[in-house]
Amino acid sequence: MATVNLLSFPFTETVSCPECSKPIKLYDPEGSEFCVCPSCHSFIRFSSIHSRGKAQKVVQSVKESPLIPLGTAGKLKDHPFKVIAYLERKEKGTTYTWQEYLLYNYEKGYATLSVYNGHWNIIVDKIWEPTLEQTISDSSVATLQGVDYKVFNKYTPITTALIGEFDWDVLSDNARTYEYIAPPLMISREGQGTYAQYYWGEYIEPREVAEAFGLDIDTFPEKIDIGANQPSSHTRDFGVLLMYSVLAVVAMLLFQVVVGMLKPEQELLNSDFDITFDKGPAQFDSTGVISYQTGTHEFKPFLTPSFKLADGPSPLEITVGSDVDNNWLEATVILINDQTNESWEVTKGIEYYHGWEDGESWSEGSNEMSIVLSAIPEGKYHLNIYPVSGDPSQTDVHIRVVSNVTLWRNIFMTILILCPYPLYCWFRMRTFEKRRWMNSDYSPFDS
């Protein structure tokens, strides 16, 4: 077992290789049970640190020199570490390879620093993260403290080359491994059932590793693709923007509620008005009978009584209604200030049609239309109405005027203005996630 519960790193010791008699430096001599001779590449097991040891087998030499040399000390995640081993590993049956650094801490023991395609993770066991014992997992998800980690990879690791020292037979460490991710975190499960062992990992930026061990960041490998649990800045941006957008909408709605309480709606006019068909010049048909132009029929204009807007500027809603039946009515409405003659003119139409088709009833349109005018100054006003209809028998029009109405159109427009950038961030976040899961056989996205 690794030597722990110390106040500082233990002194290094040198032992002789039982095969080639060359010196081997050990950084945790009391806790190391296995080591690799850097000269003859023998994998050696000690019965005790004071014994000569016995060579188990010869291992391959590493293909690349460790980026972090053995014996390098540093401080990572607020814990002191010393690099005591370096492993080159691969996934069984594939060409996927990665590297691992065994980090020794004199207070808690070992941690692992892994790097694949330029993406780094620090991985620890339940000694570092006691909550790992609460992990529940199956073939698709692992759950820890209410967080679901989705399965990203299933593989069997093989150690192809190594240097350094260990307290276990690392060459026989090839249990089936499941990796579950909840970026930037990861859970690894080795083995099945009651024999399963769990490890917890966290994504680390290369610069943090370089600063921790005093290395030149320019010597680090560049990132390739997206790491399994690499955090997405798009996810963070989307979360922040969504929060602020929701807060903005809520604040706007609350403001509207307060305004509605301070300036409630007031009905200024609500009346029915008779309208008279303006027949225009008479026409005679071939038999001498009087007839009138068909299609569009103008009615005589009329004025409404005056009404007072006392607490302007205020939005006004003018509703014009008519009992049109399978026909239409159009009205030009002019709001006129009695004192200043300032005016606002709007033309809108009413259409209502209904009937039966294939044994089913249908209808479309409405018997009324609304006009909303914003920021109308206080004062005394009346309306001039100019009706036109397709039905010359139309006899009445209903007019209603309400002040201090809620301008829902403005609220909806504000919401629409707030939406595009969060949607853009959502699209970038989704694209990032799809690219991440392209490296997995268990993608939640469609092919």
C-alpha positions as CSV (number, residue, x, y, z in Angstrom):
1,M,0.0,0.0,0.0
2,A,1.1,3.6,-0.6
3,T,2.7,5.2,2.4
4,V,0.2,7.7,3.8
5,N,-0.5,9.8,6.9
6,L,2.9,11.5,6.5
7,L,3.7,15.2,6.8
8,S,5.8,15.3,3.7
9,F,7.0,13.1,0.8
10,P,9.2,10.2,2.0
11,F,12.9,10.2,1.1
12,T,13.8,8.4,-2.1
13,E,15.8,5.2,-2.0
14,T,17.7,3.4,-4.7
15,V,17.5,-0.4,-5.2
16,S,19.4,-2.7,-7.6
17,C,17.6,-4.5,-10.4
18,P,17.8,-8.3,-9.8
19,E,18.3,-8.8,-13.5
20,C,20.8,-6.1,-14.6
21,S,22.0,-4.8,-11.2
22,K,21.4,-1.2,-12.4
23,P,20.0,1.3,-9.9
24,I,16.3,2.0,-9.7
25,K,15.1,5.1,-7.9
26,L,11.9,4.7,-5.7
27,Y,9.9,7.7,-4.6
28,D,7.7,5.8,-2.1
29,P,10.1,2.9,-1.1
30,E,8.0,1.6,1.8
31,G,4.7,1.6,-0.2
32,S,5.9,0.3,-3.5
33,E,5.5,-3.4,-4.3
34,F,6.2,-3.4,-8.0
35,C,8.5,-1.3,-10.2
36,V,10.1,-1.3,-13.7
37,C,13.8,-1.2,-14.3
38,P,14.5,1.8,-16.6
39,S,17.6,-0.1,-18.0
40,C,16.4,-3.7,-18.8
41,H,12.6,-3.0,-18.6
42,S,12.1,-5.9,-16.1
43,F,8.8,-5.8,-14.2
44,I,10.0,-6.5,-10.6
45,R,8.1,-7.5,-7.5
46,F,9.5,-7.0,-4.0
47,S,8.6,-9.2,-1.0
48,S,9.9,-6.3,1.0
49,I,11.8,-3.2,0.2
50,H,14.9,-4.7,1.8
51,S,14.8,-7.8,-0.4
52,R,16.5,-8.0,-3.8
53,G,13.2,-8.5,-5.5
54,K,12.2,-10.9,-8.4
55,A,11.7,-10.1,-12.0
56,Q,8.2,-11.1,-13.2
57,K,8.6,-10.4,-16.9
58,V,10.1,-7.9,-19.4
59,V,7.9,-5.1,-20.5
60,Q,8.1,-2.9,-23.6
61,S,9.8,0.4,-23.3
62,V,7.6,3.4,-23.5
63,K,7.2,5.0,-27.0
64,E,7.2,8.5,-25.7
65,S,9.1,10.2,-22.9
66,P,6.8,11.3,-20.2
67,L,5.7,14.9,-20.5
68,I,5.9,15.1,-16.8
69,P,9.2,13.4,-15.7
70,L,9.1,10.9,-12.9
71,G,9.9,12.5,-9.5
72,T,8.3,15.9,-10.5
73,A,6.4,17.4,-7.6
74,G,3.6,19.9,-7.9
75,K,0.3,21.1,-6.4
76,L,-2.9,20.2,-8.3
77,K,-6.4,20.9,-7.0
78,D,-4.8,22.2,-3.7
79,H,-3.1,18.8,-3.0
80,P,0.7,18.1,-3.2
81,F,1.6,15.3,-5.7
82,K,4.7,13.6,-7.0
83,V,4.7,11.7,-10.3
84,I,6.0,8.2,-9.6
85,A,4.9,6.2,-12.6
86,Y,3.9,6.6,-16.3
87,L,1.8,4.2,-18.3
88,E,0.9,3.8,-22.0
89,R,-2.4,2.1,-22.4
90,K,-4.8,1.1,-25.2
91,E,-8.3,-0.2,-25.7
92,K,-8.4,-3.9,-26.4
93,G,-9.2,-4.7,-30.0
94,T,-8.8,-1.1,-31.2
95,T,-6.0,1.4,-32.0
96,Y,-7.1,3.9,-29.4
97,T,-4.3,4.8,-27.0
98,W,-3.8,7.1,-24.1
99,Q,-1.3,7.9,-21.3
100,E,-1.6,7.9,-17.5
101,Y,0.5,9.4,-14.8
102,L,0.4,7.9,-11.3
103,L,0.4,10.7,-8.8
104,Y,1.4,10.0,-5.2
105,N,0.1,12.1,-2.3
106,Y,1.5,11.4,1.2
107,E,-1.8,12.2,2.9
108,K,-4.2,10.0,0.9
109,G,-2.3,7.9,-1.6
110,Y,-2.7,7.7,-5.3
111,A,-4.5,9.6,-8.0
112,T,-4.2,9.3,-11.7
113,L,-3.7,11.9,-14.3
114,S,-4.8,10.7,-17.8
115,V,-4.4,12.3,-21.2
116,Y,-6.2,11.3,-24.4
117,N,-6.0,13.4,-27.6
118,G,-4.7,16.3,-25.5
119,H,-7.6,16.2,-23.0
120,W,-6.7,15.8,-19.4
121,N,-8.5,14.3,-16.4
122,I,-7.6,13.8,-12.8
123,I,-9.1,10.5,-11.5
124,V,-9.4,9.5,-7.8
125,D,-10.9,6.6,-5.8
126,K,-13.2,6.4,-2.8
127,I,-10.4,7.5,-0.5
128,W,-10.6,10.9,-2.1
129,E,-14.3,10.8,-2.8
130,P,-16.1,8.7,-0.1
131,T,-19.5,9.4,-1.8
132,L,-18.4,7.0,-4.6
133,E,-19.6,4.2,-2.4
134,Q,-23.2,5.5,-3.0
135,T,-22.9,5.1,-6.8
136,I,-25.7,3.1,-8.5
137,S,-25.1,2.1,-12.0
138,D,-26.3,-0.2,-14.9
139,S,-25.2,-0.5,-18.5
140,S,-26.5,2.9,-19.5
141,V,-26.4,5.3,-16.5
142,A,-24.6,5.8,-13.2
143,T,-26.2,7.9,-10.5
144,L,-24.3,9.7,-7.7
145,Q,-25.8,12.2,-5.3
146,G,-28.8,12.7,-7.5
147,V,-26.8,13.4,-10.7
148,D,-27.1,11.0,-13.6
149,Y,-24.0,10.2,-15.6
150,K,-24.6,8.8,-19.1
151,V,-22.6,5.9,-20.4
152,F,-20.1,7.1,-22.9
153,N,-17.7,4.2,-23.5
154,K,-17.3,0.5,-22.6
155,Y,-13.9,-1.0,-23.1
156,T,-11.2,-3.3,-21.7
157,P,-7.9,-1.4,-21.0
158,I,-4.5,-3.0,-21.7
159,T,-1.1,-1.6,-20.5
160,T,1.3,-1.7,-23.3
161,A,4.3,0.0,-21.7
162,L,5.2,1.5,-18.3
163,I,7.9,3.0,-16.1
164,G,8.0,3.8,-12.4
165,E,6.6,2.1,-9.2
166,F,3.3,0.7,-8.0
167,D,1.7,-0.9,-5.0
168,W,-0.4,-3.4,-7.2
169,D,0.2,-5.6,-10.2
170,V,-0.7,-3.1,-12.8
171,L,-0.1,-5.5,-15.7
172,S,-3.0,-7.6,-14.6
173,D,-5.3,-4.6,-14.2
174,N,-7.5,-5.1,-17.2
175,A,-11.1,-5.3,-15.9
176,R,-14.0,-4.3,-18.1
177,T,-14.5,-0.6,-17.7
178,Y,-17.6,1.6,-18.1
179,E,-17.2,5.3,-18.4
180,Y,-20.1,7.6,-17.5
181,I,-20.1,11.3,-18.1
182,A,-21.8,14.5,-16.7
183,P,-19.4,17.1,-18.0
184,P,-17.0,18.2,-16.6
185,L,-17.3,15.1,-14.4
186,M,-16.9,11.4,-15.1
187,I,-17.4,8.1,-13.2
188,S,-15.5,5.0,-14.2
189,R,-16.6,1.6,-13.1
190,E,-14.2,-1.4,-13.3
191,G,-15.8,-4.8,-12.9
192,Q,-19.3,-6.0,-12.2
193,G,-21.7,-6.4,-9.3
194,T,-20.2,-6.6,-5.8
195,Y,-16.7,-6.6,-7.3
196,A,-17.2,-3.3,-9.1
197,Q,-14.8,-0.5,-8.2
198,Y,-15.7,3.2,-8.9
199,Y,-13.5,6.1,-9.7
200,W,-14.4,9.8,-10.0
201,G,-12.8,12.0,-12.7
202,E,-12.8,15.7,-13.5
203,Y,-11.7,17.4,-16.7
204,I,-8.7,19.7,-16.3
205,E,-7.4,22.2,-18.8
206,P,-3.8,21.6,-20.0
207,R,-2.7,25.0,-18.6
208,E,-3.7,24.0,-15.1
209,V,-1.6,20.9,-15.4
210,A,1.4,22.8,-16.7
211,E,1.1,25.4,-14.0
212,A,0.8,22.7,-11.3
213,F,4.0,21.0,-12.2
214,G,6.0,24.0,-13.5
215,L,6.0,22.9,-17.2
216,D,6.0,24.8,-20.5
217,I,2.5,24.7,-21.9
218,D,3.9,24.9,-25.4
219,T,5.2,21.3,-25.0
220,F,1.7,19.9,-24.4
221,P,-0.1,18.1,-27.2
222,E,-2.9,20.0,-28.9
223,K,-6.5,19.0,-28.3
224,I,-8.1,16.8,-30.9
225,D,-11.9,16.7,-31.3
226,I,-13.9,17.1,-28.1
227,G,-13.1,15.3,-24.9
228,A,-15.6,12.9,-23.4
229,N,-16.3,15.1,-20.4
230,Q,-14.9,18.4,-21.7
231,P,-17.1,21.2,-20.4
232,S,-18.9,23.3,-23.0
233,S,-18.7,27.1,-22.8
234,H,-21.8,27.2,-24.9
235,T,-23.7,25.2,-22.2
236,R,-22.6,27.8,-19.6
237,D,-23.5,30.7,-21.9
238,F,-26.9,29.3,-22.7
239,G,-27.7,28.7,-19.0
240,V,-26.7,32.2,-18.1
241,L,-28.6,33.8,-21.0
242,L,-31.7,31.7,-20.3
243,M,-31.7,32.7,-16.7
244,Y,-31.3,36.4,-17.5
245,S,-33.9,36.2,-20.3
246,V,-36.4,34.6,-18.0
247,L,-35.7,37.1,-15.3
248,A,-36.2,39.9,-17.8
249,V,-39.5,38.5,-18.9
250,V,-40.7,38.1,-15.3
251,A,-39.6,41.6,-14.4
252,M,-41.4,43.0,-17.4
253,L,-44.6,41.1,-16.5
254,L,-44.3,42.2,-12.8
255,F,-43.8,45.8,-14.0
256,Q,-47.0,45.5,-16.1
257,V,-48.9,44.2,-13.2
258,V,-47.8,47.1,-11.0
259,V,-48.7,49.6,-13.8
260,G,-52.1,47.9,-14.2
261,M,-52.7,48.3,-10.4
262,L,-51.7,52.0,-10.5
263,K,-53.5,52.8,-13.7
264,P,-56.3,50.3,-14.2
265,E,-58.3,50.1,-17.4
266,Q,-61.1,52.7,-17.8
267,E,-64.0,52.4,-20.2
268,L,-64.5,55.8,-21.9
269,L,-67.1,54.9,-24.5
270,N,-69.4,51.9,-25.0
271,S,-72.3,52.5,-27.4
272,D,-74.3,51.2,-30.5
273,F,-74.6,53.5,-33.5
274,D,-77.1,53.3,-36.3
275,I,-75.6,53.5,-39.8
276,T,-77.3,54.6,-42.9
277,F,-76.6,53.3,-46.4
278,D,-75.5,56.1,-48.7
279,K,-77.3,54.9,-51.9
280,G,-75.5,57.3,-54.1
281,P,-76.9,58.4,-57.5
282,A,-79.8,56.2,-58.7
283,Q,-79.3,53.9,-61.7
284,F,-82.0,52.4,-63.9
285,D,-81.9,49.0,-65.4
286,S,-83.2,48.1,-68.9
287,T,-86.7,47.8,-67.6
288,G,-86.7,51.2,-65.9
289,V,-86.4,49.9,-62.4
290,I,-84.2,51.8,-60.0
291,S,-81.0,49.8,-58.9
292,Y,-77.9,50.6,-56.9
293,Q,-74.2,49.8,-57.4
294,T,-73.4,46.3,-56.0
295,G,-70.2,45.0,-54.3
296,T,-68.9,47.8,-52.1
297,H,-71.5,50.0,-50.3
298,E,-70.5,53.2,-48.5
299,F,-72.4,54.3,-45.4
300,K,-72.8,57.8,-44.2
301,P,-70.0,58.8,-41.8
302,F,-70.9,59.5,-38.2
303,L,-69.3,61.0,-35.1
304,T,-69.3,59.6,-31.6
305,P,-70.0,61.6,-28.5
306,S,-66.8,63.1,-26.9
307,F,-65.0,61.3,-24.1
308,K,-62.3,62.5,-21.7
309,L,-58.9,60.8,-21.3
310,A,-57.8,62.1,-17.9
311,D,-54.5,60.3,-17.1
312,G,-52.6,60.3,-20.4
313,P,-50.4,59.6,-22.0
314,S,-52.1,56.3,-22.2
315,P,-52.7,53.5,-24.6
316,L,-56.3,53.4,-26.1
317,E,-58.0,50.3,-27.4
318,I,-60.9,51.1,-29.9
319,T,-63.1,48.1,-30.6
320,V,-65.5,48.2,-33.6
321,G,-68.1,45.5,-33.8
322,S,-70.9,44.6,-36.3
323,D,-73.3,41.7,-36.9
324,V,-71.9,40.9,-40.3
325,D,-73.1,37.5,-41.5
326,N,-71.2,35.9,-44.4
327,N,-70.1,39.3,-45.3
328,W,-67.6,42.1,-44.3
329,L,-67.5,45.6,-43.0
330,E,-64.5,48.0,-43.1
331,A,-64.2,51.2,-41.1
332,T,-61.8,54.1,-41.2
333,V,-61.6,55.3,-37.6
334,I,-60.2,58.8,-36.9
335,L,-59.5,59.8,-33.3
336,I,-59.6,63.6,-33.0
337,N,-58.6,65.8,-30.1
338,D,-61.4,68.3,-29.5
339,Q,-59.0,71.1,-28.4
340,T,-56.0,70.7,-30.7
341,N,-57.6,68.8,-33.7
342,E,-54.7,66.4,-33.6
343,S,-55.8,63.1,-35.1
344,W,-54.9,59.5,-35.4
345,E,-56.3,57.5,-38.4
346,V,-56.6,53.7,-38.8
347,T,-58.5,51.5,-41.2
348,K,-59.5,48.0,-40.4
349,G,-62.0,45.4,-41.5
350,I,-64.3,42.8,-40.1
351,E,-65.1,39.5,-41.8
352,Y,-67.3,36.7,-40.7
353,Y,-68.2,33.7,-42.8
354,H,-69.7,30.3,-41.9
355,G,-71.4,27.3,-43.6
356,W,-71.4,23.6,-44.0
357,E,-69.1,21.4,-46.0
358,D,-69.0,17.6,-46.2
359,G,-71.6,17.4,-43.3
360,E,-69.5,19.6,-41.0
361,S,-70.0,23.2,-40.0
362,W,-67.2,25.7,-40.4
363,S,-66.6,29.4,-39.6
364,E,-63.8,31.9,-40.0
365,G,-63.3,35.5,-39.0
366,S,-64.9,37.5,-36.3
367,N,-67.6,40.1,-35.7
368,E,-65.3,42.7,-34.3
369,M,-61.8,44.2,-34.7
370,S,-59.6,46.1,-32.3
371,I,-57.4,49.1,-32.8
372,V,-54.7,50.0,-30.3
373,L,-53.1,53.4,-30.2
374,S,-50.2,54.0,-27.8
375,A,-49.2,57.1,-25.8
376,I,-52.3,59.2,-26.4
377,P,-52.1,62.5,-24.5
378,E,-54.8,63.4,-22.0
379,G,-57.6,65.5,-23.3
380,K,-61.1,65.4,-24.8
381,Y,-61.6,63.3,-27.9
382,H,-64.2,61.9,-30.3
383,L,-64.2,59.5,-33.2
384,N,-65.1,60.0,-36.8
385,I,-66.2,56.7,-38.3
386,Y,-66.4,56.0,-42.1
387,P,-68.0,52.6,-42.6
388,V,-68.0,50.5,-45.9
389,S,-69.6,47.1,-46.2
390,G,-70.4,44.4,-48.7
391,D,-74.0,44.3,-47.2
392,P,-76.2,47.3,-47.9
393,S,-78.7,46.1,-45.3
394,Q,-76.2,46.6,-42.4
395,T,-77.8,48.8,-39.8
396,D,-75.6,49.2,-36.7
397,V,-72.0,49.4,-35.5
398,H,-70.8,49.0,-31.9
399,I,-68.0,51.2,-30.6
400,R,-66.1,50.7,-27.4
401,V,-63.1,52.7,-26.2
402,V,-60.9,51.7,-23.2
403,S,-57.8,53.5,-21.8
404,N,-54.8,52.1,-20.0
405,V,-55.0,48.7,-21.8
406,T,-52.1,46.3,-21.6
407,L,-49.9,46.5,-24.7
408,W,-49.4,42.7,-25.1
409,R,-48.0,43.3,-28.6
410,N,-45.1,45.2,-27.1
411,I,-44.6,42.4,-24.5
412,F,-44.6,39.7,-27.1
413,M,-42.2,41.8,-29.3
414,T,-39.8,42.2,-26.3
415,I,-39.9,38.4,-25.7
416,L,-39.2,37.8,-29.4
417,I,-36.2,40.2,-29.2
418,L,-34.9,38.4,-26.1
419,C,-35.2,34.9,-27.8
420,P,-32.7,34.9,-30.8
421,Y,-29.4,35.0,-28.9
422,P,-30.3,32.3,-26.3
423,L,-31.6,30.2,-29.2
424,Y,-28.3,30.7,-31.0
425,C,-26.4,29.6,-27.9
426,W,-28.7,26.6,-27.6
427,F,-28.0,25.7,-31.2
428,R,-24.2,26.0,-30.5
429,M,-24.5,24.0,-27.3
430,R,-26.5,21.2,-29.1
431,T,-23.9,21.2,-32.0
432,F,-21.1,20.9,-29.4
433,E,-22.9,18.0,-27.7
434,K,-23.5,16.2,-31.0
435,R,-19.9,16.5,-31.9
436,R,-18.9,15.1,-28.4
437,W,-21.2,12.1,-28.8
438,M,-19.9,11.3,-32.3
439,N,-17.0,9.7,-30.4
440,S,-19.3,7.4,-28.6
441,D,-21.3,4.3,-29.5
442,Y,-24.0,5.4,-27.1
443,S,-25.0,8.7,-28.5
444,P,-28.5,10.0,-27.4
445,F,-28.7,11.9,-30.7
446,D,-30.0,10.4,-33.9
447,S,-27.5,9.2,-36.4
